[in-house]
């Protein structure tokens, strides 16, 4: 039974029982419950603050696993970047050097990306720094791979063009000359056989029997095959591309026509004595960039170093040309 409380009424000189209103009862009840509520709220706060729920514990484990995966990914990215750097060095210092192409500028290789902040949506989290850093490395690697892929495509085209160039450059002797006995007047100042005066001889002379076959010294296209009154007589000019041309003069017979494509080793005519010539022979010229150059420098496909030295000696000892 609840304890009853009384108070003395001086007017009636009696003790009267104290009766509480509903509000007073409610207020007293709340005051009595407040410490318990405060303790409960504090306990709940502490539990949520320091003790993980099963769901939170799972999420925390997943986050730790993701951070570990990011660390492994960054390590792997470092290995890929090292491989790409090695490919880049080979590209600039080997492939492009071999095929006579300039290295790509560093600014092009790095392939920077400007503009708006592309990573702002990844910020504001505990692991944002690692995530953003990894994303930046991936993006940079992707851009550099695109540049490197295009560079290798260019190197591939250079390989094909180099193969074509090697087939086109004049690189063999224009007539059979295994023992080098056909070598006559060489490139340089010589006594002209007709005018008997010193005159620059822009090619090399090969003595041979009339009718000896003459070979194209490189792949190309015939741009002239006819008789002319310029002293060359019946002659052939082949355009090899890559700024190279060859001329074969004093022929007795033509085996090609203007516009015809020829391969190295194809017979283009026969040795003769037409035009301004002192006897049956082939006058052979090589032109690079429109200027006559020494043909002896272009026999590297069919002469050993010893034979090459012997040919130079024979050609330069001749004091008189044959045309």
HELIX and SHEET records of a PDB file:
HELIX    1   1 UNK A   22  UNK A   50  1                                  29    
HELIX    2   2 UNK A   54  UNK A   90  1                                  37    
HELIX    3   3 UNK A   91  UNK A   95  3                                   5    
HELIX    4   4 UNK A   96  UNK A   98  1                                   3    
HELIX    5   5 UNK A  106  UNK A  110  1                                   5    
HELIX    6   6 UNK A  120  UNK A  122  5                                   3    
HELIX    7   7 UNK A  128  UNK A  168  1                                  41    
HELIX    8   8 UNK A  295  UNK A  298  5                                   4    
HELIX    9   9 UNK A  305  UNK A  317  1                                  13    
SHEET    1   A 2 UNK A   6  UNK A   9  0                                        
SHEET    2   A 2 UNK A  14  UNK A  17 -1                                        
SHEET    1   B 2 UNK A 188  UNK A 191  0                                        
SHEET    2   B 2 UNK A 198  UNK A 201 -1                                        
SHEET    1   C 6 UNK A 204  UNK A 207  0                                        
SHEET    2   C 6 UNK A 281  UNK A 288 -1                                        
SHEET    3   C 6 UNK A 244  UNK A 249 -1                                        
SHEET    4   C 6 UNK A 233  UNK A 241 -1                                        
SHEET    5   C 6 UNK A 220  UNK A 228 -1                                        
SHEET    6   C 6 UNK A 261  UNK A 262 -1                                        
SHEET    1   D 3 UNK A 204  UNK A 207  0                                        
SHEET    2   D 3 UNK A 281  UNK A 288 -1                                        
SHEET    3   D 3 UNK A 291  UNK A 293 -1                                        
SHEET    1   E 3 UNK A 213  UNK A 215  0                                        
SHEET    2   E 3 UNK A 267  UNK A 271 -1                                        
SHEET    3   E 3 UNK A 251  UNK A 254 -1                                        
END                                                                             
